[in-house]
Amino acid sequence: MANSPQAKKRARQNERRYAVNKARRSRIRTYLRKVEEAIASGDQASAQAALRAAQPELMRGVTKGVMHKNTVARKMSRLSARVKALGA
C-alpha cells in the first residue's frame, strides 16, 4: 500500500489514467469491429467509410500512448488491403 503522499497521489493518478486508457482502447476496438463487420458484409463502400472513420481514432491511440505506432500501422495496412480487395 502507498504510504507517502507522493505515492498516494501516483496511485490516484494511475487509477484515473487506467480508466481513460481502458475507455480509449475499447473505443478503438469498436471502430475496428465495425470495419471487420463491413468487410464481412462484402460492401466496399461501407467498409471504406468505416475504415476512414477508424483511422483517426487509431492514430489518436498512438499519440495518447495506448497503442504502439507500428501496431497501428500494421493494422491499418492490413485492413486497407482487405477493403481494397473487396473491389477487385
For each residue, the residues with C-beta under 8 A, 3 or more apart:
1:
2: 7 8 10 11
3: 7 8
4: 7 8
5: 8 9
6: 9 10
7: 2 3 4 10 11
8: 2 3 4 5 11 12
9: 5 6 12 13
10: 2 6 7 13 14
11: 2 7 8 14 15
12: 8 9 15 16
13: 9 10 16 17
14: 10 11 17 18
15: 11 12 18 19
16: 12 13 19 20
17: 13 14 20 21
18: 14 15 21 22
19: 15 16 22 23
20: 16 17 23 24
21: 17 18 24 25 64 65 66
22: 18 19 25 26
23: 19 20 26 27
24: 20 21 27 28 60 61 64 66
25: 21 22 28 29 61 66 67
26: 22 23 29 30
27: 23 24 30 31 57
28: 24 25 31 32 54 57 58 61 66 67
29: 25 26 32 33
30: 26 27 33 34
31: 27 28 34 35 50 53 54 57 58
32: 28 29 35 36 54 58 75 79
33: 29 30 36 37
34: 30 31 37 38 50 53 54
35: 31 32 38 39 47 50 51 54 79 83
36: 32 33 39 40
37: 33 34 40 41 50
38: 34 35 41 43 46 47 49 50 51
39: 35 36 42 47 79 82 83 86
40: 36 37
41: 37 38 46 47
42: 39 86
43: 38 46 47 86
44: 47 48 83 86 87
45: 48 49
46: 38 41 43 49 50
47: 35 38 39 41 43 44 50 51 82 83 86
48: 44 45 51 52 83
49: 38 45 46 52 53
50: 31 34 35 37 38 46 47 53 54
51: 35 38 47 48 54 55 76 79 80 83
52: 48 49 55
53: 31 34 49 50 56 57
54: 28 31 32 34 35 50 51 57 58 79
55: 51 52 58 59 76
56: 53 59 60
57: 27 28 31 53 54 60 61
58: 28 31 32 54 55 61 62 67 72 75 76
59: 55 56 62 63 72
60: 24 56 57 63 64
61: 24 25 28 57 58 64 66 67 72
62: 58 59 65 66 67 68 69 72
63: 59 60
64: 21 24 60 61
65: 21 62
66: 21 24 25 28 61 62
67: 25 28 58 61 62 71 72
68: 62 71 72
69: 62 72 73
70: 73 74
71: 67 68 74 75
72: 58 59 61 62 67 68 69 75 76
73: 69 70 76 77
74: 70 71 77 78
75: 32 58 71 72 78 79
76: 51 55 58 72 73 79 80
77: 73 74 80 81
78: 74 75 81 82
79: 32 35 39 51 54 75 76 82 83
80: 51 76 77 83 84
81: 77 78 84 85
82: 39 47 78 79 85 86
83: 35 39 44 47 48 51 79 80 86 87
84: 80 81 87 88
85: 81 82 88
86: 39 42 43 44 47 82 83
87: 44 83 84
88: 84 85
